[in-house]
């Protein structure tokens, strides 16, 4: 349990011992790989709060696989964590609040050293810190960017080369001159942190490289592996028991115990299958509401007027079914 000191009162912020250990680690390269319900996104919210406090007028990047993931899962939990510190969304009518999303900040706030041209994907804070949201759907937009810190959400879904070539290389915030931070004293500056569940695919196993790096260079890298049961004080034993009864042994091993896959499930029945070549995560279209908040317009993979096509594959040891929808004469998408 951590205590946040404030002038008017003492605010209590609850964190599990492992969550607090991760947040308090001062290495610039940190990775948290943990099971469902560990509280990864909540910890990410506390991490973003520390970026806000330590990098005034700075700009950081938070990326996930899709804006859908960010809007529906990540952002609400982050905002909930900020409330624990007393940070509230700007209310134009009451003229109060410490952050605003998708719109230019109030004129009296401190301005970021580098004001983004487009505020649609950004959180602005009262001290000038700005967080830009990024997605694999539009990854090439971030080539050539410059950020003071990088945070990855469910980074095991990223290809390793995309994570490194596009996002990691963008963490080059200034160390001298206007708008700069001294990396020798500011451990958040030029930091790279990622939060993810254990990967199911072999392509996602790259995230475990950070465990080796943490052993080789413990002053620069920090790696933490967590289980769902690490948060049992919040989740309760019934939740864990329900998962154990509902999930298959393999699902429980990966999703709850944070186990690692050393091969594809079932030994790999389709050796030619490749997530990179045969799947896509780019399915959502977005819009903005009257307040400037990004909203999900539609899932472009849903066509209610078209029939679903089922195909069954019966074998002695392995039986499966795929459900598809035909887009055009030559292209099908699996549901």
JOTA-V622135 format. One record per run of one state. SS is the DSSP state (H for helix, E for strand, C for the rest). FROM is the first residue (numbers start at 1). TO is the last residue. If there is no record, write none. Layout:
BEGIN
ss/from/to
SS/FROM/TO
SS/FROM/TO
END
This chain:
BEGIN
ss/from/to
C/1/1
E/2/5
C/6/9
E/10/13
C/14/16
H/17/24
C/25/28
E/29/34
C/35/39
H/40/54
C/55/58
E/59/64
C/65/66
H/67/83
C/84/88
E/89/89
C/90/90
E/91/91
C/92/95
E/96/96
C/97/98
E/99/101
C/102/118
H/119/121
E/122/125
C/126/129
E/130/135
H/136/142
C/143/146
E/147/147
C/148/148
E/149/153
C/154/154
H/155/157
C/158/159
H/160/170
E/171/171
C/172/190
E/191/196
C/197/201
H/202/216
C/217/220
E/221/226
C/227/227
H/228/235
C/236/236
H/237/246
C/247/248
H/249/255
C/256/264
H/265/267
C/268/274
H/275/278
C/279/283
E/284/288
C/289/293
E/294/299
C/300/308
E/309/313
C/314/319
E/320/326
C/327/331
E/332/334
C/335/335
END
